[in-house]
Amino acid sequence: MALTGTLYNGVGQKPPAVCEAPPPVRGTPRLLERMRLAIRARHYSRRTETAYLRWVRRFILFHDRRHPDAMGEAEVTAFLSSLAMDQHVSASTQSQALSAILFLYRKVLNRELPWLADVVRAKAPQRMPVVLTRSEVRGVLGQIEGVPALMATLLYGAGLRLLECARLRVKDIDFDRNQISVHGGKGDKDRVTVLPTSVKETLRRHLEQARRRHQQDLERGAGWVALPGALARKYPNAGREWAWQWVFPATRTYVDPENGQRRRHHLHESVLQRAVKIAVYKAGVTKPASCHTLRHSFATHLLEDGYDIRTVQELLGHHDVSTTMIYTHVLNRGGRGVLSPADRLP
């Protein structure tokens, strides 16, 4: 359902009378457009932008299309509590909704909401990460072929997140130092992690093929990629340079509607997700494993090998070591740190 009137840029009917905010001054950006501009000015990811705008729409619709400027703490509390009690959303989902609404009020409407003490909080479950054994990892990786196999090996061998792997650029790979630079990871943080020696030659051959395809794109007047931030304005031709190309480019090109450039996006993450899901089934692994499970396994196996937790924290890009500590709990369970009393029976 699309929002109408002062709230949405689409063409729609006149807003109902319950919208108490005054009509916008001619030439003033509408609410969701103002929020979109505020998000982009702070360099949030497009996924965050999409999620925040979706939550604001749901908040407005929940209150019969009333303008947020005519609402406050009571309405926000009612919406968030409804998510927990009526829709049974997870704690992380409720937190994302709260972040979106707080962003709207603080950064767009320039209003501070009082502390929302009466919100019914969704209960955050305490779950241990799913970790594969080394033989299970070997079995899963052995069921994947082609580019997804190389990507999955990097998830495990370098501890990459799914999107971090998909968004790798050629310049991020350092073969001489055996390292991978991750830019704009979770929390917009940069870090350096290890490049597995076992995949170096396979990765070199893959990049040679990708470079030939890029050269063909250039000859056809294409060869562009999207650049982060304002780099496209600062370096107008950088989008066609080899160093900025995706390590794992998509098979098809597209035309950017803003400037008409024919670009090639990175391989969509769903390709790897599907390949891993099928591989887990074929390998006979009964654990609910996914792409992120390979990252969990990377951390756990490093700790098993005796690497200190601070090193693992840096490789994973965790802001707080307490996040990395969860893998020590995995190590201390399942018989690694405790002798079962059953083993002491005669």
Summary of the structure (lengths in Angstrom):
residues: 346
radius of gyration: 24.3
end to end distance: 69.1
largest distance: 86.9
contacts: 973
relative contact order: 0.09
helix: 52%
strand: 7%
